[in-house]
Amino acid sequence: MVMVPVRDGQSLSVRVIGRGRPVLLLHGLGMSGAHWLPFVLPHLHRHRFILPDLRGAGASADVPFKPGDIFRAHAEDLQDVIAGLGLRDLTLGGISLGATTALHLLLLDGFGPVRRYLHIDQSPCIGNRPGWTHGLFGARQDEMFARMREVLALVGEHPDCRRLAELPAPVRQAVGDRLAPVLAEMAGGAGLHSALRVVFRLPAALLGRMPVPFSDLGHLRRYLPAYLSGGHDYRPALAACTVPVTVMLGAHSPLYAEAGQRLIAEHHPRSRVVRFEHSGHVPLKDEPLRFARELGRFLRED
């Protein structure tokens, strides 16, 4: 683990392992760089893997978020990691939030030293609009976004609370009632909705010891407005992209429609789509053996 300084004076924790051509992989929301380890270990003799923990995650959990657009902030941190480690001729990959961070890097500087890109289950345009219905949650976006706005309003009434467990019990339960369906949809677990509602009703002392999603209210306050804004549309940047893209998508992703994701690979003749027939939003979890094989194939193509 190395500490890489970024432009606002903070430092990010970054795992650097292996030798050979550099491969930078970005984790999703609720994950950390460590989630890549089981999949990259077999390839350490051919590739040097750079696995950062984004702000608020893993060993970078205590690094404060920068003000402004959270996706731009992560992309700027990515620029600083690339420059700080002197990365050239780089393969880049990202899942979910990590994929959005990568696309925002494309928006900022056209991918710079990136020569190939692996995109895993993320839409190129988050907000639905006329002619585009493949944003976050697809046809259910209005319903889910309404719940998210209610959560933000409830949390906003308690600005001094930093953790979910610090909220008054009635407020915490109301947050859980609105957030549980959103989290269950994100995780793709049919029985998770009821279980999460129970978790949000646990005593504060017990809840504070559990790894509950969004237990850090700072994450709610930063990520939910970014998604709700719906203003992030990376399709024009992708249309001008000269880097080949491999898109890995879950056929049953509850967050992003397959049709929207396939558009990401349409603009380069060497791009391709890998469809995980039995996966939701996270093929790493749903089909780990096949994901390991497909990642190996992607790396061998390098």
C-alpha positions in Angstrom: 0.0 0.0 0.0 1.4 3.4 -1.0 0.0 6.9 -0.2 -0.4 9.0 -3.3 -0.8 12.8 -2.7 -3.7 14.5 -4.5 -4.2 18.1 -5.5 -6.1 19.3 -2.3 -3.3 18.2 0.0 -4.9 14.8 1.0 -3.4 11.4 0.1 -5.2 8.3 -1.2 -4.3 4.7 -0.3 -3.3 2.7 -3.3 -2.3 -1.0 -3.6 0.4 -1.6 -6.2 1.2 -5.3 -6.8 2.8 -7.3 -9.6 5.1 -6.4 -12.5 4.7 -5.6 -16.1 2.3 -3.4 -18.0 0.2 -1.2 -15.6 -3.5 -2.0 -15.1 -5.5 0.5 -13.0 -8.8 -0.8 -11.6 -11.5 1.3 -9.9 -13.9 -0.2 -7.4 -17.7 0.5 -7.1 -19.6 2.3 -4.4 -19.6 0.3 -1.2 -16.5 -1.6 -2.3 -12.7 -1.0 -2.1 -9.6 -1.8 -4.1 -9.3 -5.0 -2.1 -12.3 -6.5 -3.9 -10.1 -6.9 -7.1 -7.4 -9.0 -5.3 -8.9 -12.5 -5.9 -9.1 -11.8 -9.6 -5.8 -10.1 -10.2 -3.5 -12.5 -8.2 -3.1 -15.0 -11.0 -1.8 -12.3 -13.3 0.9 -10.6 -11.2 3.7 -12.1 -13.2 2.5 -10.2 -16.4 0.9 -7.0 -15.1 1.4 -4.4 -12.4 -2.0 -3.7 -10.8 -2.8 -0.3 -9.3 -5.9 -0.6 -7.0 -6.8 2.7 -5.4 -9.2 3.1 -2.5 -11.4 6.1 -3.5 -12.2 8.8 -1.0 -14.6 7.5 1.7 -13.7 3.8 1.0 -11.3 1.2 2.3 -8.1 2.6 3.7 -9.1 6.0 2.3 -12.3 6.0 4.3 -11.2 9.0 6.4 -10.1 11.2 3.5 -12.6 14.0 3.3 -14.6 14.6 0.2 -13.9 17.6 -1.9 -16.7 20.1 -2.5 -18.5 20.2 -5.8 -19.3 17.3 -8.2 -18.3 14.0 -6.6 -17.7 12.4 -9.9 -15.3 15.1 -11.1 -13.6 15.0 -7.7 -12.9 11.2 -8.1 -11.7 11.8 -11.7 -9.3 14.5 -10.6 -8.0 12.1 -7.9 -7.5 9.6 -10.7 -5.5 12.1 -12.7 -3.3 12.7 -9.7 -2.8 9.0 -9.1 -1.8 8.5 -12.7 0.6 11.4 -12.6 1.9 10.6 -9.1 2.8 7.0 -10.1 4.1 8.0 -13.5 1.8 5.7 -15.3 2.1 5.4 -19.1 0.6 3.1 -21.7 -2.1 2.2 -19.2 -5.0 -0.2 -19.2 -7.9 1.2 -17.2 -11.0 -0.6 -15.8 -13.9 0.3 -13.5 -17.1 -1.1 -12.2 -20.2 1.0 -11.3 -18.9 4.2 -9.5 -15.4 3.3 -10.8 -16.7 3.2 -14.3 -18.4 6.6 -13.9 -15.0 7.9 -12.6 -13.3 6.5 -15.6 -15.8 8.1 -18.0 -15.4 11.4 -16.2 -11.7 11.1 -16.8 -12.5 10.6 -20.4 -14.6 13.8 -20.3 -11.8 15.8 -18.7 -8.8 14.8 -20.8 -9.7 12.2 -23.3 -8.3 9.3 -21.3 -4.7 10.7 -21.6 -2.3 7.7 -21.2 -5.1 5.1 -21.3 -4.7 2.6 -24.2 -7.6 0.2 -23.4 -10.6 0.4 -21.1 -12.7 -2.2 -19.3 -16.2 -0.9 -18.4 -18.4 -2.9 -16.0 -22.1 -2.4 -15.6 -22.7 1.3 -15.7 -24.8 3.6 -17.9 -23.2 6.3 -20.1 -26.0 8.6 -19.1 -27.4 8.5 -15.5 -30.5 10.6 -15.9 -33.4 9.6 -18.1 -34.5 12.3 -20.7 -36.4 12.4 -24.0 -35.0 9.7 -26.2 -33.1 8.1 -23.4 -34.6 5.7 -20.9 -31.5 3.7 -19.9 -30.4 5.7 -16.9 -30.1 4.6 -13.3 -33.1 2.3 -12.4 -34.4 2.5 -16.0 -38.2 2.8 -16.1 -38.3 3.0 -12.2 -36.1 6.0 -12.0 -38.8 8.5 -11.0 -40.0 6.2 -8.2 -36.5 5.5 -6.9 -35.4 9.1 -7.2 -38.4 10.3 -5.2 -37.4 7.9 -2.4 -33.8 9.2 -2.5 -35.0 12.9 -2.3 -37.1 12.0 0.7 -34.0 10.4 2.4 -32.0 13.5 1.7 -34.7 15.7 3.2 -34.9 13.6 6.4 -31.1 13.6 6.8 -31.0 17.3 6.0 -33.0 18.0 9.1 -30.1 16.7 11.2 -27.0 18.4 9.9 -25.0 17.6 13.0 -25.4 13.8 12.7 -22.5 12.2 10.9 -23.5 8.5 11.3 -26.7 6.7 10.6 -26.8 5.5 14.2 -26.7 9.1 15.4 -30.1 9.9 13.9 -33.1 9.9 16.2 -34.8 6.4 16.1 -38.0 7.6 14.3 -36.0 9.4 11.7 -33.6 6.5 11.2 -36.6 4.2 10.7 -38.1 6.6 8.2 -34.8 6.7 6.3 -34.7 2.9 6.3 -38.3 2.6 5.0 -37.4 4.8 2.0 -33.8 3.6 1.5 -34.3 -0.1 1.9 -36.1 -0.6 -1.5 -33.3 1.5 -3.2 -30.5 -0.6 -1.6 -32.3 -3.8 -2.3 -32.7 -2.9 -6.0 -29.0 -2.0 -6.2 -27.9 -5.3 -4.6 -30.4 -7.3 -6.7 -31.6 -9.2 -3.6 -35.3 -10.1 -3.6 -35.4 -10.7 0.1 -33.1 -7.9 1.1 -35.8 -5.2 1.3 -37.4 -6.6 4.4 -34.1 -7.5 6.0 -32.8 -3.9 5.6 -35.9 -2.4 7.1 -35.3 -4.6 10.2 -31.6 -3.5 10.3 -32.6 0.2 10.3 -34.8 -0.5 13.4 -31.9 -1.9 15.4 -30.8 -0.1 18.6 -28.3 2.6 17.7 -25.5 0.9 19.7 -25.9 -2.3 17.7 -26.4 -0.5 14.4 -23.2 1.5 14.8 -21.2 -1.8 14.9 -22.7 -3.2 11.7 -21.4 -2.7 8.1 -24.7 -1.1 6.9 -24.6 0.6 3.5 -24.5 4.4 3.8 -23.9 4.2 7.6 -21.7 7.3 7.0 -24.2 10.0 6.3 -21.5 11.9 4.4 -21.9 9.4 1.6 -25.6 9.9 1.4 -25.1 13.7 1.4 -22.6 13.5 -1.5 -23.6 10.6 -3.7 -27.4 11.0 -3.7 -27.4 14.6 -5.0 -24.9 13.6 -7.7 -27.1 10.8 -9.0 -30.3 12.8 -8.6 -28.9 15.7 -10.7 -29.1 13.4 -13.7 -26.7 15.8 -15.5 -23.9 13.4 -16.3 -24.0 12.3 -19.9 -20.8 10.8 -21.2 -22.2 9.7 -24.6 -20.6 12.7 -26.6 -17.2 11.9 -25.0 -17.5 8.2 -25.8 -18.5 9.1 -29.4 -15.1 10.8 -29.8 -13.2 8.1 -27.9 -10.3 6.5 -29.8 -9.6 3.8 -27.2 -11.0 0.3 -27.6 -13.6 -0.5 -24.9 -14.6 -3.9 -23.5 -18.0 -3.7 -21.8 -19.0 -6.4 -19.2 -22.6 -6.2 -18.3 -25.0 -8.2 -16.1 -28.0 -9.5 -18.1 -30.2 -9.0 -15.1 -28.7 -5.7 -13.8 -31.4 -3.9 -11.8 -29.6 -0.6 -12.2 -28.7 -0.2 -15.8 -30.4 -1.5 -18.9 -28.4 -3.7 -21.3 -29.3 -1.7 -24.3 -27.8 1.5 -22.8 -24.6 -0.2 -21.9 -24.1 -1.7 -25.3 -23.9 1.8 -26.8 -20.6 2.2 -25.0 -18.9 -0.3 -27.3 -20.3 1.0 -30.5 -17.8 3.7 -31.4 -14.6 1.7 -31.9 -14.0 -1.2 -34.2 -12.0 -3.1 -31.6 -14.6 -2.8 -28.9 -16.7 -5.7 -27.7 -19.5 -6.6 -25.2 -19.3 -9.5 -22.7 -22.7 -10.5 -21.4 -23.0 -12.3 -18.0 -26.1 -14.3 -18.4 -26.6 -15.0 -14.7 -25.5 -11.8 -13.2 -27.0 -8.6 -11.8 -25.1 -5.4 -11.2 -21.9 -7.1 -9.9 -20.6 -10.0 -12.1 -17.6 -10.2 -9.7 -20.1 -11.5 -7.0 -22.7 -13.3 -9.1 -20.4 -15.2 -11.5 -16.9 -15.0 -10.0 -15.4 -17.9 -11.9 -16.6 -16.7 -15.3 -15.6 -13.1 -14.4 -12.1 -14.4 -13.6 -11.9 -16.1 -17.0 -13.1 -13.1 -18.8 -10.8 -10.7 -17.0 -7.9 -13.1 -17.9 -9.0 -13.0 -21.5 -9.2 -9.2 -21.5 -5.6 -9.0 -20.0 -4.2 -11.5 -22.5 -5.6 -9.4 -25.3 -3.3 -6.7 -24.1 
